[in-house]
Each structure stands twice: as structure tokens, then as C-alpha cells.
Amino acid sequence: MFNTDLFTTLDLTNAANPNLFPFPFELHVGFSIIAFVFFIIRFFFDKRPYQLILALAVPFSMTLWLSESKVLFYTIGAIELALLVIAVISDFIYKSKHPELKDEKKKSDKTEEKAE
């Protein structure tokens, strides 16, 4: 049921600081690039501000690799938390300023029910 091959694939011994991230730097770079591209593409289609904020927040986490300083670690953590809170708040504000989104969702829900 639980596949332990994942841990050997990641090769945890190559992690620069396993207490900071349980995977190597190259894997973190790959995840950050994928997340950045995903959020940028979604922003071009949806034009929601939280997508742009998250597109910047994910690669910003790469700055943790600059130093092992606890002050930097907690400062970046606080900034990341603030960016997540800002993203959630901006989504609520965006939805309140665009009430047509609620109407579109209701219409799509009705068409799905009719299709079934």
C-alpha cells in the first residue's frame, strides 16, 4: 500500500540541509519552476490577482537556500505567510467586485445537472 521507492528516488542523502527541505536543491528548483509556470498560465487565462501573488511567492521560497540563518528562515516564513494571507484576501475582494462570477458558476452547475 505504501511505496518506499519514493524515498530512494529522491535520494535524501543529497539534500543540502535535510532539516530545511527533505529533498535536494535541484528538485526544489524544479517544483518552483513548475509552480511558477502553472500560476502564470492560470493568471493569463483567469486574471485573478491571487494567481500572480502565488506565482511570485513560490519561487521566493528559494531564498531559504541562501543561508542557514534562523533569522532569515523565520523572516522568509513570515513573508510567505503574509503572501498567502494576501492571496486569500485578494481572492475574496476579487470575487466581491466581480459578482458575475457567481452567476457563471450557477449557470455551469445547472448545465452539469442537466447533462446528468
C-alpha positions as CSV (number, residue, x, y, z in Angstrom):
1,M,0.0,0.0,0.0
2,F,2.8,2.5,0.9
3,N,5.6,2.6,-1.7
4,T,9.0,3.3,-0.1
5,D,10.7,3.6,-3.6
6,L,9.8,7.3,-3.5
7,F,12.3,7.9,-0.8
8,T,15.1,6.1,-2.6
9,T,14.2,8.1,-5.8
10,L,14.6,11.4,-4.1
11,D,18.0,10.3,-2.7
12,L,17.7,12.1,0.6
13,T,21.4,11.9,1.2
14,N,21.9,14.6,-1.5
15,A,19.8,17.1,0.4
16,A,22.0,20.1,1.3
17,N,20.2,20.6,4.6
18,P,17.7,17.8,5.3
19,N,16.3,19.8,8.2
20,L,15.3,22.6,5.9
21,F,14.0,20.6,3.0
22,P,13.7,16.8,2.8
23,F,14.8,16.9,-0.9
24,P,17.7,18.2,-2.9
25,F,18.1,21.7,-4.3
26,E,17.6,20.6,-7.9
27,L,14.2,19.1,-7.0
28,H,13.1,22.3,-5.2
29,V,14.1,24.3,-8.3
30,G,12.1,22.0,-10.5
31,F,9.0,22.3,-8.3
32,S,9.3,26.1,-8.1
33,I,9.6,26.4,-11.9
34,I,6.6,24.1,-12.4
35,A,4.5,26.1,-9.9
36,F,5.6,29.5,-11.3
37,V,4.7,28.4,-14.9
38,F,1.4,27.0,-13.7
39,F,0.3,30.1,-11.8
40,I,1.4,32.4,-14.7
41,I,-0.5,30.4,-17.2
42,R,-3.6,30.4,-15.0
43,F,-3.2,34.2,-14.5
44,F,-3.2,34.8,-18.2
45,F,-6.5,32.8,-18.5
46,D,-8.3,33.9,-15.4
47,K,-6.8,37.3,-14.5
48,R,-7.1,36.7,-10.7
49,P,-4.7,38.5,-8.6
50,Y,-4.0,35.6,-6.2
51,Q,-2.5,33.6,-9.0
52,L,0.1,36.3,-9.7
53,I,0.8,36.6,-5.9
54,L,1.4,32.9,-5.7
55,A,3.4,32.9,-8.9
56,L,5.9,35.2,-7.1
57,A,5.6,33.6,-3.6
58,V,6.6,30.1,-4.7
59,P,10.0,31.0,-6.2
60,F,10.6,33.4,-3.4
61,S,10.9,30.4,-1.1
62,M,14.1,29.6,-2.9
63,T,15.8,32.3,-0.9
64,L,15.9,29.9,2.0
65,W,18.8,28.2,0.3
66,L,20.9,31.4,0.6
67,S,21.8,30.9,4.2
68,E,21.2,28.6,7.2
69,S,20.4,31.6,9.4
70,K,17.4,31.1,11.7
71,V,16.6,34.8,11.4
72,L,16.4,34.5,7.6
73,F,14.4,31.3,7.9
74,Y,11.7,32.8,10.1
75,T,11.7,36.1,8.2
76,I,11.1,34.3,4.9
77,G,8.5,32.2,6.6
78,A,6.7,35.3,7.9
79,I,6.8,36.8,4.4
80,E,5.5,33.6,2.8
81,L,2.6,33.5,5.4
82,A,1.8,37.2,4.7
83,L,1.8,36.5,0.9
84,L,-0.6,33.5,1.4
85,V,-2.9,35.7,3.6
86,I,-2.8,38.5,1.0
87,A,-3.6,36.0,-1.8
88,V,-6.7,34.7,0.1
89,I,-7.8,38.3,0.9
90,S,-7.3,39.4,-2.7
91,D,-9.4,36.5,-3.9
92,F,-12.3,37.5,-1.6
93,I,-12.0,41.1,-2.8
94,Y,-11.9,40.0,-6.4
95,K,-15.0,37.8,-6.0
96,S,-16.9,40.7,-4.3
97,K,-16.0,43.1,-7.1
98,H,-17.0,40.6,-9.8
99,P,-20.4,39.3,-8.9
100,E,-20.8,37.9,-12.4
101,L,-18.5,35.0,-11.4
102,K,-21.2,33.7,-9.0
103,D,-23.8,33.8,-11.9
104,E,-21.4,31.9,-14.2
105,K,-20.8,29.3,-11.5
106,K,-24.6,28.8,-11.0
107,K,-25.1,28.5,-14.8
108,S,-22.3,25.9,-15.1
109,D,-23.7,24.0,-12.1
110,K,-27.2,23.9,-13.8
111,T,-25.8,22.7,-17.1
112,E,-23.9,19.9,-15.4
113,E,-27.1,18.8,-13.6
114,K,-29.0,18.8,-17.0
115,A,-26.2,16.8,-18.6
116,E,-26.6,14.1,-16.0
